[in-house]
Amino acid sequence: MKSEAVPEPPPAKKGDGKVEYRPGKRVIGLSYNKDKGRVTVSYVDVTTGEKDSVSAAMVIAADGVHSSVRKIMQIPTRNDYAGYIGWRGVVPERLLSPQTIEYFSNRLNFTLLKGTYFISYFIPTETGHVEPGQRLLNWVWYFVVRDGSPAMAAIFTDINGQIHPNTVPQGLVNAKLWADQVARYQSQMIAPLAEVIAKSSCPFVTKVGDAQARQASFFDDRLVLVGDAFTAFRSHMGMASEQAARHCWQMDRVWRGQMTQKQRDHEATMYAEKFVLMNRLIGFGGLGHVIAVVKVLWGLLMLWFRQKF
């Protein structure tokens, strides 16, 4: 597809087939005709309310961490609040000093404070630009907040008094609450990080957690969960895109006859379990939660034994 970053995309290759994008649609139902081997997806247009459906021999459900498909299918899923939240924001690179740009370039930066920590790295713009000078510096500030506490209620109540279950979007975060948060830790921040936080005009905040479905394939392997719809990792290692790419590669191997769907699902599950634990290890380690780190290491050891024996 054409974009500002790629105005002339590569042409289609012979045998690529037809691709049709239908934006603004939400899945509301799924059914399976076993005799015909067809999965029917019912959906609604979120702007007009118009309902329709489409059927196919195979459906790949890649509808993200809050997957409608996963909910409709009532797939057993483990959803765990991590015990901490993530303050988040981005700063246009052009607003930063040369010294700060150099400090954050070509690295995933960890900044450990007392009982809390930051990760920060450059990302493309919304239009896909990755050229130096046009990028965005993305940061996440992990901070412990007990679920159900008064602090949690205050943080997730926006400027209009609305309580958000998972994320307070940009522009709706309580400005005084954010200013108090920064003031409390500013003296611990190194100069480049302090500059980034000071120039973050529109932060947002989200609860950190992971979600893992207990099953990947349904309807005689004609409906398959992939990406965040199958497993959503905590945001410590940046593994979401890699997992999605891995699922694409795995499904291609299935279609080429190089592995069965059962083998693919097992491999995807083992990969997911490993990186759920690895992300937890980094998160708890950065926050200094020693006991939690030991428990995760034990979980990794048990997973290794399962894979080997």
C-alpha positions as protocol buffer text, in pm:
chain_id: "A"
residue {
  index: 1
  type: MET
  ca { x: 0 y: 0 z: 0 }
}
residue {
  index: 2
  type: LYS
  ca { x: 114 y: 354 z: -73 }
}
residue {
  index: 3
  type: SER
  ca { x: 217 y: 573 z: 217 }
}
residue {
  index: 4
  type: GLU
  ca { x: 405 y: 895 z: 278 }
}
residue {
  index: 5
  type: ALA
  ca { x: 717 y: 695 z: 368 }
}
residue {
  index: 6
  type: VAL
  ca { x: 677 y: 450 z: 75 }
}
residue {
  index: 7
  type: PRO
  ca { x: 504 y: 641 z: -208 }
}
residue {
  index: 8
  type: GLU
  ca { x: 592 y: 372 z: -465 }
}
residue {
  index: 9
  type: PRO
  ca { x: 549 y: 27 z: -308 }
}
residue {
  index: 10
  type: PRO
  ca { x: 677 y: -284 z: -493 }
}
residue {
  index: 11
  type: PRO
  ca { x: 434 y: -413 z: -757 }
}
residue {
  index: 12
  type: ALA
  ca { x: 236 y: -731 z: -700 }
}
residue {
  index: 13
  type: LYS
  ca { x: 403 y: -1055 z: -801 }
}
residue {
  index: 14
  type: LYS
  ca { x: 247 y: -1329 z: -1008 }
}
residue {
  index: 15
  type: GLY
  ca { x: 37 y: -1553 z: -786 }
}
residue {
  index: 16
  type: ASP
  ca { x: 4 y: -1298 z: -504 }
}
residue {
  index: 17
  type: GLY
  ca { x: -375 y: -1309 z: -522 }
}
residue {
  index: 18
  type: LYS
  ca { x: -628 y: -1040 z: -437 }
}
residue {
  index: 19
  type: VAL
  ca { x: -618 y: -836 z: -117 }
}
residue {
  index: 20
  type: GLU
  ca { x: -910 y: -627 z: 2 }
}
residue {
  index: 21
  type: TYR
  ca { x: -898 y: -403 z: 309 }
}
residue {
  index: 22
  type: ARG
  ca { x: -1225 y: -329 z: 489 }
}
residue {
  index: 23
  type: PRO
  ca { x: -1141 y: -77 z: 763 }
}
residue {
  index: 24
  type: GLY
  ca { x: -1376 y: 19 z: 1043 }
}
residue {
  index: 25
  type: LYS
  ca { x: -1527 y: -327 z: 1089 }
}
residue {
  index: 26
  type: ARG
  ca { x: -1571 y: -513 z: 1419 }
}
residue {
  index: 27
  type: VAL
  ca { x: -1626 y: -888 z: 1440 }
}
residue {
  index: 28
  type: ILE
  ca { x: -1952 y: -978 z: 1616 }
}
residue {
  index: 29
  type: GLY
  ca { x: -1995 y: -1347 z: 1533 }
}
residue {
  index: 30
  type: LEU
  ca { x: -1827 y: -1663 z: 1403 }
}
residue {
  index: 31
  type: SER
  ca { x: -1973 y: -1987 z: 1272 }
}
residue {
  index: 32
  type: TYR
  ca { x: -1840 y: -2298 z: 1101 }
}
residue {
  index: 33
  type: ASN
  ca { x: -1994 y: -2517 z: 833 }
}
residue {
  index: 34
  type: LYS
  ca { x: -1807 y: -2844 z: 879 }
}
residue {
  index: 35
  type: ASP
  ca { x: -1951 y: -3006 z: 564 }
}
residue {
  index: 36
  type: LYS
  ca { x: -1839 y: -2720 z: 341 }
}
residue {
  index: 37
  type: GLY
  ca { x: -1523 y: -2643 z: 538 }
}
residue {
  index: 38
  type: ARG
  ca { x: -1610 y: -2272 z: 557 }
}
residue {
  index: 39
  type: VAL
  ca { x: -1581 y: -2024 z: 843 }
}
residue {
  index: 40
  type: THR
  ca { x: -1826 y: -1733 z: 839 }
}
residue {
  index: 41
  type: VAL
  ca { x: -1729 y: -1406 z: 1005 }
}
residue {
  index: 42
  type: SER
  ca { x: -2010 y: -1165 z: 1090 }
}
residue {
  index: 43
  type: TYR
  ca { x: -1914 y: -801 z: 1142 }
}
residue {
  index: 44
  type: VAL
  ca { x: -2056 y: -455 z: 1194 }
}
residue {
  index: 45
  type: ASP
  ca { x: -1940 y: -124 z: 1050 }
}
residue {
  index: 46
  type: VAL
  ca { x: -1848 y: 85 z: 1355 }
}
residue {
  index: 47
  type: THR
  ca { x: -1945 y: 411 z: 1183 }
}
residue {
  index: 48
  type: THR
  ca { x: -2273 y: 319 z: 1012 }
}
residue {
  index: 49
  type: GLY
  ca { x: -2391 y: 23 z: 1220 }
}
residue {
  index: 50
  type: GLU
  ca { x: -2444 y: -180 z: 903 }
}
residue {
  index: 51
  type: LYS
  ca { x: -2397 y: -555 z: 948 }
}
residue {
  index: 52
  type: ASP
  ca { x: -2261 y: -804 z: 697 }
}
residue {
  index: 53
  type: SER
  ca { x: -2062 y: -1126 z: 680 }
}
residue {
  index: 54
  type: VAL
  ca { x: -1790 y: -1297 z: 481 }
}
residue {
  index: 55
  type: SER
  ca { x: -1689 y: -1663 z: 461 }
}
residue {
  index: 56
  type: ALA
  ca { x: -1358 y: -1830 z: 385 }
}
residue {
  index: 57
  type: ALA
  ca { x: -1181 y: -2164 z: 395 }
}
residue {
  index: 58
  type: MET
  ca { x: -943 y: -2021 z: 656 }
}
residue {
  index: 59
  type: VAL
  ca { x: -961 y: -1723 z: 891 }
}
residue {
  index: 60
  type: ILE
  ca { x: -652 y: -1574 z: 1055 }
}
residue {
  index: 61
  type: ALA
  ca { x: -751 y: -1380 z: 1367 }
}
residue {
  index: 62
  type: ALA
  ca { x: -495 y: -1104 z: 1413 }
}
residue {
  index: 63
  type: ASP
  ca { x: -715 y: -856 z: 1597 }
}
residue {
  index: 64
  type: GLY
  ca { x: -483 y: -766 z: 1880 }
}
residue {
  index: 65
  type: VAL
  ca { x: -461 y: -790 z: 2256 }
}
residue {
  index: 66
  type: HIS
  ca { x: -831 y: -715 z: 2305 }
}
residue {
  index: 67
  type: SER
  ca { x: -927 y: -969 z: 2037 }
}
residue {
  index: 68
  type: SER
  ca { x: -1298 y: -982 z: 1957 }
}
residue {
  index: 69
  type: VAL
  ca { x: -1248 y: -1327 z: 1806 }
}
residue {
  index: 70
  type: ARG
  ca { x: -1095 y: -1459 z: 2128 }
}
residue {
  index: 71
  type: LYS
  ca { x: -1388 y: -1324 z: 2331 }
}
residue {
  index: 72
  type: ILE
  ca { x: -1655 y: -1456 z: 2094 }
}
residue {
  index: 73
  type: MET
  ca { x: -1496 y: -1801 z: 2092 }
}
residue {
  index: 74
  type: GLN
  ca { x: -1474 y: -1788 z: 2474 }
}
residue {
  index: 75
  type: ILE
  ca { x: -1117 y: -1911 z: 2455 }
}
residue {
  index: 76
  type: PRO
  ca { x: -965 y: -1975 z: 2800 }
}
residue {
  index: 77
  type: THR
  ca { x: -716 y: -1692 z: 2846 }
}
residue {
  index: 78
  type: ARG
  ca { x: -487 y: -1599 z: 3129 }
}
residue {
  index: 79
  type: ASN
  ca { x: -495 y: -1221 z: 3186 }
}
residue {
  index: 80
  type: ASP
  ca { x: -258 y: -1096 z: 3454 }
}
residue {
  index: 81
  type: TYR
  ca { x: -208 y: -740 z: 3580 }
}
residue {
  index: 82
  type: ALA
  ca { x: 165 y: -705 z: 3632 }
}
residue {
  index: 83
  type: GLY
  ca { x: 139 y: -499 z: 3950 }
}
residue {
  index: 84
  type: TYR
  ca { x: 275 y: -190 z: 3778 }
}
residue {
  index: 85
  type: ILE
  ca { x: 174 y: 67 z: 3518 }
}
residue {
  index: 86
  type: GLY
  ca { x: 350 y: 232 z: 3228 }
}
residue {
  index: 87
  type: TRP
  ca { x: 360 y: 608 z: 3187 }
}
residue {
  index: 88
  type: ARG
  ca { x: 430 y: 657 z: 2817 }
}
residue {
  index: 89
  type: GLY
  ca { x: 511 y: 930 z: 2569 }
}
residue {
  index: 90
  type: VAL
  ca { x: 699 y: 1033 z: 2257 }
}
residue {
  index: 91
  type: VAL
  ca { x: 908 y: 1337 z: 2168 }
}
residue {
  index: 92
  type: PRO
  ca { x: 989 y: 1448 z: 1810 }
}
residue {
  index: 93
  type: GLU
  ca { x: 1363 y: 1411 z: 1756 }
}
residue {
  index: 94
  type: ARG
  ca { x: 1386 y: 1764 z: 1615 }
}
residue {
  index: 95
  type: LEU
  ca { x: 1300 y: 1906 z: 1960 }
}
residue {
  index: 96
  type: LEU
  ca { x: 1593 y: 1735 z: 2134 }
}
residue {
  index: 97
  type: SER
  ca { x: 1948 y: 1860 z: 2183 }
}
residue {
  index: 98
  type: PRO
  ca { x: 2233 y: 1695 z: 1987 }
}
residue {
  index: 99
  type: GLN
  ca { x: 2374 y: 1553 z: 2311 }
}
residue {
  index: 100
  type: THR
  ca { x: 2044 y: 1385 z: 2401 }
}
residue {
  index: 101
  type: ILE
  ca { x: 2000 y: 1248 z: 2048 }
}
residue {
  index: 102
  type: GLU
  ca { x: 2349 y: 1096 z: 2059 }
}
residue {
  index: 103
  type: TYR
  ca { x: 2283 y: 945 z: 2402 }
}
residue {
  index: 104
  type: PHE
  ca { x: 1968 y: 762 z: 2289 }
}
residue {
  index: 105
  type: SER
  ca { x: 2083 y: 664 z: 1939 }
}
residue {
  index: 106
  type: ASN
  ca { x: 2144 y: 301 z: 1835 }
}
residue {
  index: 107
  type: ARG
  ca { x: 2041 y: 150 z: 2164 }
}
residue {
  index: 108
  type: LEU
  ca { x: 1753 y: 32 z: 2379 }
}
residue {
  index: 109
  type: ASN
  ca { x: 1819 y: 243 z: 2687 }
}
residue {
  index: 110
  type: PHE
  ca { x: 1739 y: 131 z: 3042 }
}
residue {
  index: 111
  type: THR
  ca { x: 1742 y: 395 z: 3316 }
}
residue {
  index: 112
  type: LEU
  ca { x: 1710 y: 252 z: 3669 }
}
residue {
  index: 113
  type: LEU
  ca { x: 1577 y: 476 z: 3945 }
}
residue {
  index: 114
  type: LYS
  ca { x: 1481 y: 378 z: 4301 }
}
residue {
  index: 115
  type: GLY
  ca { x: 1209 y: 113 z: 4268 }
}
residue {
  index: 116
  type: THR
  ca { x: 1114 y: 222 z: 3917 }
}
residue {
  index: 117
  type: TYR
  ca { x: 1274 y: 243 z: 3573 }
}
residue {
  index: 118
  type: PHE
  ca { x: 1251 y: 373 z: 3216 }
}
residue {
  index: 119
  type: ILE
  ca { x: 1312 y: 222 z: 2876 }
}
residue {
  index: 120
  type: SER
  ca { x: 1352 y: 450 z: 2576 }
}
residue {
  index: 121
  type: TYR
  ca { x: 1435 y: 416 z: 2207 }
}
residue {
  index: 122
  type: PHE
  ca { x: 1376 y: 582 z: 1871 }
}
residue {
  index: 123
  type: ILE
  ca { x: 1074 y: 475 z: 1664 }
}
residue {
  index: 124
  type: PRO
  ca { x: 933 y: 572 z: 1322 }
}
residue {
  index: 125
  type: THR
  ca { x: 672 y: 844 z: 1289 }
}
residue {
  index: 126
  type: GLU
  ca { x: 306 y: 755 z: 1232 }
}
residue {
  index: 127
  type: THR
  ca { x: 369 y: 794 z: 858 }
}
residue {
  index: 128
  type: GLY
  ca { x: 669 y: 559 z: 869 }
}
residue {
  index: 129
  type: HIS
  ca { x: 964 y: 796 z: 853 }
}
residue {
  index: 130
  type: VAL
  ca { x: 1283 y: 654 z: 1003 }
}
residue {
  index: 131
  type: GLU
  ca { x: 1535 y: 914 z: 887 }
}
residue {
  index: 132
  type: PRO
  ca { x: 1748 y: 1078 z: 1160 }
}
residue {
  index: 133
  type: GLY
  ca { x: 1591 y: 1408 z: 1251 }
}
residue {
  index: 134
  type: GLN
  ca { x: 1239 y: 1293 z: 1168 }
}
residue {
  index: 135
  type: ARG
  ca { x: 1199 y: 1009 z: 1417 }
}
residue {
  index: 136
  type: LEU
  ca { x: 1023 y: 998 z: 1752 }
}
residue {
  index: 137
  type: LEU
  ca { x: 1188 y: 911 z: 2082 }
}
residue {
  index: 138
  type: ASN
  ca { x: 957 y: 669 z: 2260 }
}
residue {
  index: 139
  type: TRP
  ca { x: 978 y: 615 z: 2635 }
}
residue {
  index: 140
  type: VAL
  ca { x: 800 y: 400 z: 2894 }
}
residue {
  index: 141
  type: TRP
  ca { x: 822 y: 464 z: 3267 }
}
residue {
  index: 142
  type: TYR
  ca { x: 735 y: 153 z: 3472 }
}
residue {
  index: 143
  type: PHE
  ca { x: 591 y: 238 z: 3810 }
}
residue {
  index: 144
  type: VAL
  ca { x: 445 y: 14 z: 4082 }
}
residue {
  index: 145
  type: VAL
  ca { x: 78 y: 78 z: 4166 }
}
residue {
  index: 146
  type: ARG
  ca { x: -135 y: -166 z: 4363 }
}
residue {
  index: 147
  type: ASP
  ca { x: -450 y: -272 z: 4181 }
}
residue {
  index: 148
  type: GLY
  ca { x: -764 y: -128 z: 4339 }
}
residue {
  index: 149
  type: SER
  ca { x: -571 y: 130 z: 4541 }
}
residue {
  index: 150
  type: PRO
  ca { x: -667 y: 500 z: 4569 }
}
residue {
  index: 151
  type: ALA
  ca { x: -355 y: 583 z: 4365 }
}
residue {
  index: 152
  type: MET
  ca { x: -473 y: 353 z: 4085 }
}
residue {
  index: 153
  type: ALA
  ca { x: -817 y: 515 z: 4087 }
}
residue {
  index: 154
  type: ALA
  ca { x: -667 y: 864 z: 4070 }
}
residue {
  index: 155
  type: ILE
  ca { x: -427 y: 782 z: 3787 }
}
residue {
  index: 156
  type: PHE
  ca { x: -694 y: 620 z: 3571 }
}
residue {
  index: 157
  type: THR
  ca { x: -951 y: 896 z: 3620 }
}
residue {
  index: 158
  type: ASP
  ca { x: -916 y: 1144 z: 3336 }
}
residue {
  index: 159
  type: ILE
  ca { x: -960 y: 1524 z: 3334 }
}
residue {
  index: 160
  type: ASN
  ca { x: -1332 y: 1479 z: 3266 }
}
residue {
  index: 161
  type: GLY
  ca { x: -1385 y: 1249 z: 3563 }
}
residue {
  index: 162
  type: GLN
  ca { x: -1418 y: 934 z: 3351 }
}
residue {
  index: 163
  type: ILE
  ca { x: -1254 y: 617 z: 3486 }
}
residue {
  index: 164
  type: HIS
  ca { x: -1061 y: 413 z: 3227 }
}
residue {
  index: 165
  type: PRO
  ca { x: -1013 y: 37 z: 3280 }
}
residue {
  index: 166
  type: ASN
  ca { x: -675 y: 7 z: 3108 }
}
residue {
  index: 167
  type: THR
  ca { x: -548 y: 326 z: 2941 }
}
residue {
  index: 168
  type: VAL
  ca { x: -592 y: 700 z: 2984 }
}
residue {
  index: 169
  type: PRO
  ca { x: -533 y: 837 z: 2630 }
}
residue {
  index: 170
  type: GLN
  ca { x: -313 y: 1128 z: 2533 }
}
residue {
  index: 171
  type: GLY
  ca { x: -463 y: 1462 z: 2625 }
}
residue {
  index: 172
  type: LEU
  ca { x: -677 y: 1322 z: 2907 }
}
residue {
  index: 173
  type: VAL
  ca { x: -415 y: 1258 z: 3178 }
}
residue {
  index: 174
  type: ASN
  ca { x: -455 y: 1472 z: 3491 }
}
residue {
  index: 175
  type: ALA
  ca { x: -186 y: 1740 z: 3445 }
}
residue {
  index: 176
  type: LYS
  ca { x: -123 y: 1799 z: 3816 }
}
residue {
  index: 177
  type: LEU
  ca { x: -95 y: 1428 z: 3887 }
}
residue {
  index: 178
  type: TRP
  ca { x: 163 y: 1396 z: 3606 }
}
residue {
  index: 179
  type: ALA
  ca { x: 356 y: 1702 z: 3725 }
}
residue {
  index: 180
  type: ASP
  ca { x: 372 y: 1558 z: 4078 }
}
residue {
  index: 181
  type: GLN
  ca { x: 495 y: 1225 z: 3940 }
}
residue {
  index: 182
  type: VAL
  ca { x: 779 y: 1395 z: 3749 }
}
residue {
  index: 183
  type: ALA
  ca { x: 874 y: 1624 z: 4038 }
}
residue {
  index: 184
  type: ARG
  ca { x: 908 y: 1326 z: 4271 }
}
residue {
  index: 185
  type: TYR
  ca { x: 1177 y: 1161 z: 4056 }
}
residue {
  index: 186
  type: GLN
  ca { x: 1331 y: 1442 z: 3853 }
}
residue {
  index: 187
  type: SER
  ca { x: 1637 y: 1472 z: 4076 }
}
residue {
  index: 188
  type: GLN
  ca { x: 1723 y: 1106 z: 4003 }
}
residue {
  index: 189
  type: MET
  ca { x: 1705 y: 1146 z: 3623 }
}
residue {
  index: 190
  type: ILE
  ca { x: 2015 y: 1184 z: 3412 }
}
residue {
  index: 191
  type: ALA
  ca { x: 2020 y: 1500 z: 3197 }
}
residue {
  index: 192
  type: PRO
  ca { x: 1916 y: 1337 z: 2864 }
}
residue {
  index: 193
  type: LEU
  ca { x: 1619 y: 1164 z: 3024 }
}
residue {
  index: 194
  type: ALA
  ca { x: 1515 y: 1476 z: 3212 }
}
residue {
  index: 195
  type: GLU
  ca { x: 1514 y: 1667 z: 2883 }
}
residue {
  index: 196
  type: VAL
  ca { x: 1298 y: 1403 z: 2715 }
}
residue {
  index: 197
  type: ILE
  ca { x: 1043 y: 1401 z: 2998 }
}
residue {
  index: 198
  type: ALA
  ca { x: 1032 y: 1782 z: 3011 }
}
residue {
  index: 199
  type: LYS
  ca { x: 957 y: 1795 z: 2637 }
}
residue {
  index: 200
  type: SER
  ca { x: 689 y: 1524 z: 2649 }
}
residue {
  index: 201
  type: SER
  ca { x: 383 y: 1744 z: 2613 }
}
residue {
  index: 202
  type: CYS
  ca { x: 119 y: 1474 z: 2593 }
}
residue {
  index: 203
  type: PRO
  ca { x: 189 y: 1158 z: 2799 }
}
residue {
  index: 204
  type: PHE
  ca { x: -56 y: 875 z: 2849 }
}
residue {
  index: 205
  type: VAL
  ca { x: -71 y: 589 z: 3097 }
}
residue {
  index: 206
  type: THR
  ca { x: -164 y: 223 z: 3071 }
}
residue {
  index: 207
  type: LYS
  ca { x: -177 y: -82 z: 3294 }
}
residue {
  index: 208
  type: VAL
  ca { x: 93 y: -339 z: 3220 }
}
residue {
  index: 209
  type: GLY
  ca { x: 1 y: -703 z: 3191 }
}
residue {
  index: 210
  type: ASP
  ca { x: 11 y: -1009 z: 2972 }
}
residue {
  index: 211
  type: ALA
  ca { x: -256 y: -1226 z: 2815 }
}
residue {
  index: 212
  type: GLN
  ca { x: -212 y: -1577 z: 2681 }
}
residue {
  index: 213
  type: ALA
  ca { x: -475 y: -1790 z: 2510 }
}
residue {
  index: 214
  type: ARG
  ca { x: -472 y: -2159 z: 2599 }
}
residue {
  index: 215
  type: GLN
  ca { x: -555 y: -2269 z: 2244 }
}
residue {
  index: 216
  type: ALA
  ca { x: -454 y: -2136 z: 1901 }
}
residue {
  index: 217
  type: SER
  ca { x: -660 y: -2323 z: 1640 }
}
residue {
  index: 218
  type: PHE
  ca { x: -1032 y: -2398 z: 1609 }
}
residue {
  index: 219
  type: PHE
  ca { x: -1292 y: -2525 z: 1361 }
}
residue {
  index: 220
  type: ASP
  ca { x: -1071 y: -2811 z: 1231 }
}
residue {
  index: 221
  type: ASP
  ca { x: -773 y: -2572 z: 1212 }
}
residue {
  index: 222
  type: ARG
  ca { x: -962 y: -2329 z: 987 }
}
residue {
  index: 223
  type: LEU
  ca { x: -958 y: -2049 z: 1246 }
}
residue {
  index: 224
  type: VAL
  ca { x: -617 y: -1955 z: 1389 }
}
residue {
  index: 225
  type: LEU
  ca { x: -522 y: -1693 z: 1646 }
}
residue {
  index: 226
  type: VAL
  ca { x: -195 y: -1510 z: 1576 }
}
residue {
  index: 227
  type: GLY
  ca { x: 6 y: -1221 z: 1715 }
}
residue {
  index: 228
  type: ASP
  ca { x: -127 y: -1034 z: 2019 }
}
residue {
  index: 229
  type: ALA
  ca { x: -464 y: -1205 z: 1975 }
}
residue {
  index: 230
  type: PHE
  ca { x: -290 y: -1527 z: 2082 }
}
residue {
  index: 231
  type: THR
  ca { x: -38 y: -1391 z: 2333 }
}
residue {
  index: 232
  type: ALA
  ca { x: 28 y: -1034 z: 2442 }
}
residue {
  index: 233
  type: PHE
  ca { x: 361 y: -981 z: 2616 }
}
residue {
  index: 234
  type: ARG
  ca { x: 450 y: -717 z: 2869 }
}
residue {
  index: 235
  type: SER
  ca { x: 618 y: -430 z: 2687 }
}
residue {
  index: 236
  type: HIS
  ca { x: 977 y: -482 z: 2804 }
}
residue {
  index: 237
  type: MET
  ca { x: 1149 y: -656 z: 2512 }
}
residue {
  index: 238
  type: GLY
  ca { x: 962 y: -528 z: 2206 }
}
residue {
  index: 239
  type: MET
  ca { x: 869 y: -884 z: 2103 }
}
residue {
  index: 240
  type: ALA
  ca { x: 517 y: -827 z: 1971 }
}
residue {
  index: 241
  type: SER
  ca { x: 621 y: -763 z: 1610 }
}
residue {
  index: 242
  type: GLU
  ca { x: 872 y: -1047 z: 1616 }
}
residue {
  index: 243
  type: GLN
  ca { x: 608 y: -1289 z: 1744 }
}
residue {
  index: 244
  type: ALA
  ca { x: 366 y: -1180 z: 1470 }
}
residue {
  index: 245
  type: ALA
  ca { x: 634 y: -1226 z: 1204 }
}
residue {
  index: 246
  type: ARG
  ca { x: 716 y: -1567 z: 1348 }
}
residue {
  index: 247
  type: HIS
  ca { x: 350 y: -1668 z: 1324 }
}
residue {
  index: 248
  type: CYS
  ca { x: 346 y: -1566 z: 956 }
}
residue {
  index: 249
  type: TRP
  ca { x: 653 y: -1779 z: 892 }
}
residue {
  index: 250
  type: GLN
  ca { x: 503 y: -2073 z: 1083 }
}
residue {
  index: 251
  type: MET
  ca { x: 173 y: -2062 z: 891 }
}
residue {
  index: 252
  type: ASP
  ca { x: 364 y: -2049 z: 562 }
}
residue {
  index: 253
  type: ARG
  ca { x: 544 y: -2367 z: 667 }
}
residue {
  index: 254
  type: VAL
  ca { x: 209 y: -2531 z: 746 }
}
residue {
  index: 255
  type: TRP
  ca { x: 69 y: -2441 z: 404 }
}
residue {
  index: 256
  type: ARG
  ca { x: 384 y: -2572 z: 234 }
}
residue {
  index: 257
  type: GLY
  ca { x: 347 y: -2904 z: 417 }
}
residue {
  index: 258
  type: GLN
  ca { x: 669 y: -2857 z: 616 }
}
residue {
  index: 259
  type: MET
  ca { x: 491 y: -2894 z: 953 }
}
residue {
  index: 260
  type: THR
  ca { x: 143 y: -2979 z: 1077 }
}
residue {
  index: 261
  type: GLN
  ca { x: -94 y: -2730 z: 1236 }
}
residue {
  index: 262
  type: LYS
  ca { x: -58 y: -2919 z: 1565 }
}
residue {
  index: 263
  type: GLN
  ca { x: 321 y: -2884 z: 1550 }
}
residue {
  index: 264
  type: ARG
  ca { x: 287 y: -2517 z: 1464 }
}
residue {
  index: 265
  type: ASP
  ca { x: 53 y: -2452 z: 1757 }
}
residue {
  index: 266
  type: HIS
  ca { x: 284 y: -2632 z: 1999 }
}
residue {
  index: 267
  type: GLU
  ca { x: 583 y: -2432 z: 1876 }
}
residue {
  index: 268
  type: ALA
  ca { x: 388 y: -2106 z: 1905 }
}
residue {
  index: 269
  type: THR
  ca { x: 279 y: -2195 z: 2258 }
}
residue {
  index: 270
  type: MET
  ca { x: 631 y: -2279 z: 2377 }
}
residue {
  index: 271
  type: TYR
  ca { x: 765 y: -1958 z: 2224 }
}
residue {
  index: 272
  type: ALA
  ca { x: 490 y: -1757 z: 2391 }
}
residue {
  index: 273
  type: GLU
  ca { x: 546 y: -1914 z: 2732 }
}
residue {
  index: 274
  type: LYS
  ca { x: 918 y: -1845 z: 2711 }
}
residue {
  index: 275
  type: PHE
  ca { x: 881 y: -1476 z: 2628 }
}
residue {
  index: 276
  type: VAL
  ca { x: 598 y: -1418 z: 2871 }
}
residue {
  index: 277
  type: LEU
  ca { x: 846 y: -1525 z: 3138 }
}
residue {
  index: 278
  type: MET
  ca { x: 1140 y: -1336 z: 2985 }
}
residue {
  index: 279
  type: ASN
  ca { x: 941 y: -1012 z: 2979 }
}
residue {
  index: 280
  type: ARG
  ca { x: 837 y: -1068 z: 3339 }
}
residue {
  index: 281
  type: LEU
  ca { x: 1200 y: -1126 z: 3433 }
}
residue {
  index: 282
  type: ILE
  ca { x: 1310 y: -793 z: 3286 }
}
residue {
  index: 283
  type: GLY
  ca { x: 1016 y: -606 z: 3436 }
}
residue {
  index: 284
  type: PHE
  ca { x: 1056 y: -742 z: 3786 }
}
residue {
  index: 285
  type: GLY
  ca { x: 1434 y: -711 z: 3766 }
}
residue {
  index: 286
  type: GLY
  ca { x: 1415 y: -345 z: 3669 }
}
residue {
  index: 287
  type: LEU
  ca { x: 1180 y: -276 z: 3959 }
}
residue {
  index: 288
  type: GLY
  ca { x: 1403 y: -463 z: 4204 }
}
residue {
  index: 289
  type: HIS
  ca { x: 1148 y: -732 z: 4293 }
}
residue {
  index: 290
  type: VAL
  ca { x: 1390 y: -1007 z: 4395 }
}
residue {
  index: 291
  type: ILE
  ca { x: 1136 y: -1271 z: 4503 }
}
residue {
  index: 292
  type: ALA
  ca { x: 937 y: -1227 z: 4182 }
}
residue {
  index: 293
  type: VAL
  ca { x: 1258 y: -1262 z: 3980 }
}
residue {
  index: 294
  type: VAL
  ca { x: 1340 y: -1592 z: 4155 }
}
residue {
  index: 295
  type: LYS
  ca { x: 990 y: -1725 z: 4082 }
}
residue {
  index: 296
  type: VAL
  ca { x: 1022 y: -1634 z: 3713 }
}
residue {
  index: 297
  type: LEU
  ca { x: 1364 y: -1801 z: 3692 }
}
residue {
  index: 298
  type: TRP
  ca { x: 1210 y: -2115 z: 3841 }
}
residue {
  index: 299
  type: GLY
  ca { x: 936 y: -2097 z: 3579 }
}
residue {
  index: 300
  type: LEU
  ca { x: 1195 y: -2069 z: 3302 }
}
residue {
  index: 301
  type: LEU
  ca { x: 1379 y: -2372 z: 3441 }
}
residue {
  index: 302
  type: MET
  ca { x: 1056 y: -2577 z: 3447 }
}
residue {
  index: 303
  type: LEU
  ca { x: 980 y: -2469 z: 3090 }
}
residue {
  index: 304
  type: TRP
  ca { x: 1327 y: -2580 z: 2981 }
}
residue {
  index: 305
  type: PHE
  ca { x: 1268 y: -2924 z: 3135 }
}
residue {
  index: 306
  type: ARG
  ca { x: 932 y: -2953 z: 2957 }
}
residue {
  index: 307
  type: GLN
  ca { x: 1092 y: -2875 z: 2623 }
}
residue {
  index: 308
  type: LYS
  ca { x: 1385 y: -3113 z: 2675 }
}
residue {
  index: 309
  type: PHE
  ca { x: 1202 y: -3405 z: 2832 }
}
